[in-house]
Amino acid sequence: TALTSLTFFLTGAHPAAARPPVRATTKHSVTKPAAAQGLKCYSCNAPPPNCYKKKIITCEPGQDRCVKTTTKIVDYDGSPNEKNEFDKFMNVLVWERVCMTAKECEAYKQRTKIRDVTCCNTNLCNA
């Protein structure tokens, strides 16, 4: 109905969303989700020890950038950090990994001067 279509358009959620997801199959018996999955990014926030773990999230509709905010570790001596699941020899401190829109990410880069902000648009590119 028109109301169902309008509700889905405005909220992104179909009123019948409580039902199990519909799966489409091909003649090769490969199942595919009914709707495309969003961009996948790593996610964490300060304090930095939270950013040692690989936590993956699916971005909200419209969020088309994975973002990573870092600072260089001054006088890094090459010692390994065994807690860091990304790279135990990483010479930067990661403050956050999040999803944003391209516009939000560029604005964030402009106003964040003491940390480096990286925006990228492929799955899990903000390692």
Residue pairs with C-beta under 8 A, 6 or more apart in sequence:
4 14
4 15
7 13
7 14
7 15
8 14
8 15
12 61
21 33
21 34
21 35
22 34
23 31
23 32
23 33
23 34
24 31
24 32
24 34
25 31
25 32
26 32
37 58
38 58
38 59
38 60
38 61
38 63
39 58
39 59
39 63
39 64
39 65
39 66
39 99
39 121
39 122
39 123
40 56
40 57
40 58
40 59
40 123
40 124
41 56
41 57
41 59
41 66
41 67
41 97
41 98
41 99
41 123
41 124
41 125
41 126
42 54
42 55
42 56
42 57
42 66
42 68
42 86
42 97
42 124
42 126
42 127
43 55
43 56
43 57
43 97
43 98
43 99
44 50
44 51
44 53
44 55
44 94
44 96
44 97
45 51
45 95
45 96
45 98
46 95
46 96
48 93
48 94
48 95
49 83
51 94
51 95
51 96
51 97
52 81
52 83
52 84
52 85
52 86
53 85
54 85
54 86
56 124
57 99
59 66
59 99
60 99
62 101
63 99
63 100
63 101
64 101
64 102
64 121
65 99
65 100
65 101
65 102
65 104
65 105
65 119
65 120
65 121
66 97
66 98
66 99
66 119
66 120
66 121
66 122
66 123
66 124
66 125
66 126
67 96
67 97
67 98
67 99
67 100
67 105
67 108
67 117
67 118
67 119
67 120
67 126
68 94
68 96
68 97
68 117
68 118
68 120
68 126
68 127
69 94
69 95
69 96
69 97
69 112
69 115
69 116
69 117
69 118
70 92
70 93
70 94
70 95
70 115
70 116
70 118
71 92
71 93
71 95
71 114
71 115
71 116
72 91
72 92
72 93
72 116
73 91
73 92
73 93
76 91
78 89
80 88
80 89
81 88
81 89
81 90
82 88
84 90
86 94
86 127
87 127
92 116
95 115
97 126
100 108
100 119
102 119
102 121
105 117
105 119
106 119
108 117
109 117
109 119
118 126
120 126
